[in-house]
Structures are given as structure tokens and as C-alpha cells.
Amino acid sequence: MGGSGNAARRLGGSASAASSLHNALTSLASGQPLPPELGINPQALAGLTPAEIADVLVDAIKPIDGTQDAEATRDSAARALSDILAQNNDLTNLSPAQVDQVTAATLGYDVAHRIELDVGKSIIDKAPTKGEGLDRLQEMKDYVREVVAAQYSAERAANGAIGRAVIDRISRNAIQQAFEVFEEEGGL
């Protein structure tokens, strides 16, 4: 990936997807029209199950294009939506805290996926054993998700509103912080 700075720049798509999902869920919860850039006809959601609505949202925020990055983002959004569906079976009526939870989880999962795609093999190869390498990679992914969640909470507490610029900043900071920690410790 070329170090922490390049990683942060390259992974801007993670922030874009998380921001789009945040806007969509906020619109659904407030009864407002969905953002036009998603291309979702609100009538198309009528009668769908919560899982089907989640699939429509994933397809809208990140259409299938065959790239690993797109698939990582799609998987991240699907995981985050699945997590919230386990708590609340109505994606059209999430509280602001639940929307934040989905947004932070999407971003955390996506950044962790991208890091795994880009440096996972190197981390495993540099470890004394494959098992230790897999443990180290999981440690890095867990760390990234924790950093994202903590930064997201701090931004919400400090600013009250979470928008695309804030999500971009959280994404960049989490990636840079993870790479700095793991580069320092020799994991990359």
C-alpha cells in the first residue's frame, strides 16, 4: 500500500460508502426521500423484508464491479447491516445512535478488509509461523475497528454531526494510526 499516508489516500472509497449508507439510513428513519445518487425508488422498498432492504442498500451504495475493493465494501456494509438487524428488525426506523453504529461498523469493517487485502500476505509471510501471522493480521483488523469506533464516538461527541468530511477524516486517521503502530512494531 505504500505506507500509512498512501493507504489513507487510497482507501477514500471506504469513507464514501459509509457516508452514503449513513445518509440513506438517516433519510429512511426520518421519512425523507432517499438521496437521489443512490437511485433507489422508495416504492421499491415497500413490502420488502429487512434483509431485502439491506441488500438493496448495499447494491446502491456499492454496485458490483468485480474489484476486490468493491467486494470488500459490499461485504462491510452487509456485515454492519446484519449486525444492526440482529438488534432492530426495522432498517427504516433506526435511532441516530443505531445509524452511527452501522456507519462506524461499515467503516471499521471496510478499512480492516482493505488492509487485509493489501498487506495481509506480507504480515503472514513476515511472521515466524503462519499461525502467528494470522493472529497478527486479526490483531491488526481488530485494532483498526476499535480505532474507528473510538474516533467516530469522539467526533460525534465533539461535533454533534457526522458528515462525509468527518467520515473521511476518521477513515484516514484510523488507517494512518494502524499503519504507524504496526510499521513500528515490524508487522509491515
N, C-alpha and C positions, 0 to 999 in steps of 0.2 A: 504494500500500500504506500510505501514511501515515507513512513514516519507519521507522527501524530498530526502535524499540520495538513499534510496531503490527505490523510484518512478523513479528517473532519470536512475538508472541502468536497471530497468525492462522495461522501455519504449524505449530501444535502437532500437527496430523494427521500430519505427516512423522515426528515422533518416535514417535507411537503405532504407525504401520505398521512402522517399523524395529524397534521393541521387540517387536512381535508376531512378526515374522519371526525375530528373534534367539531368542525363546523357542521357536518351532516348530523351528528348526534344532537348537537345543540339545537339545530333547526327542528329536528323531529320532536324533541322534548318540549319546545316552545310553541309547536304548532305552526311554525313559519315555513315558507316554501324552502325546499332544499336548494343549496347553491346550484345555479344553472350549469356550472362547469362539470358537475357530476353527471348530468344528462339523465337523471332519474325522474321518470314521470311519477308523481306522488300517487296517482291512481293505481299504478302498477304494484304498489306495496299493499294495497287493500287485499285482505284475505290471505296474505302470506303468513307462514309461521315465523316465529322469531329467528329460527335458524336460516330460513329462506331470506329474510330481510338482511341478515348478516352477510349472506352470500352476495346479495345484490350490492350492498355497500362495499364489500371487498372488490367486486368486479368494477365498481365505479371509481374507487379511489386508485386502483392499480390494475388496469386491464392486463390480461395475459399477453405477454410479448415474447415469451420463450427465454428471456435472460435470467440468469441466476439472481441478479439484484431484484428484479420484479417478483420472482417467485419468493424470495426472502421476505419482501414487503407484504405480499399477499398472505403468506403464512403468519407473519407477525400480527397483522390486523385480524386475521381469523382467530388466532390464539387469544388475543385480547378480548375480542367479542365473545368468544366461547367462555372465557373466564367470567365476564360480566353476566352472561346468560345463566350461569350456574347460580348467581345471586339474585338476578332480576330477570324474569321471563318476558319483559316488555322493552325492547330497544327504543320504542317511540316515546318512552316516558321515564328517561333516566334523570336522576338528580344531577346538578352541576358537579358534585363530588364524584359520582359514578362516571360521568363523561370524562372528567380529569383522570380517573383511574384507567379508563380504556385508552385515553391518549397517551398517558405515561407508559402503560404496558406495551402499547403498539410501538412506541419509540424505543423502549428498552429492548424488546424482543428483536426489533429490526436492526438496531445497532449491533447487538450481540450476534445476530445471524451474519451480518456483513463482515464483522471481524473474523468470525469463524471461516467464512468463505475465503477471505483474503490472507489470513495468517495462520489458520488452523493447522495446516500441514507443517508449517515451519515450527510452530510451537511443539507439536508432537515429535517432529524429527529431532529437535534440539534437546529433548528430554532424555534422561538416561534409559528409560523404558517407555514403551508405547502407553502402558497404563498410567505412568506418571505424566506423560504428555497429555493424555485425555483428561486426567484430573486437573492439570494446569489450565487447559482450554476451558473446562467447565468453570473453574475458579474465575477466569477472566470474564466469561459471559455473565456469571452471577454478579461479579463486581460492577460490570457495566450497567446491568439492570438496576442495581442498588443506587449507583451514582445518578442515573437518570431519574429514578423515583425521588431521591432526596433533592435534586436540583429542581425538579418540577414542583415539589411541595414548597420549596423555598421561594421560587418565583411567584407562585400563587399567593403565598402569604405576604410577600413584599409588594406585589403589584396588583393583586386582585383579579387581573385579567390575563388570560393566556391566549396569545395570538401567534401567527406564523413566525414573526421575528423572535419571539421568546422561545418557541419550539426549536427554531434554527439554532439559537444560542445554546439551549440545553443540549441539543444533539452534538454540536461542535465541542462544547466543554466536556461532555461525558467521554467522547472519543479521545480527545486530547489527554484527558486525565488518565484514562485507562492505558493508553499507549505510553505515556510518560512513566507510569508506575511499572508496567510490565517490561518496557525497554530498560529501565533502571535495574530491575531485578534479573535481567538477562533472559527473559522469556521470549523476546522477539529478536 
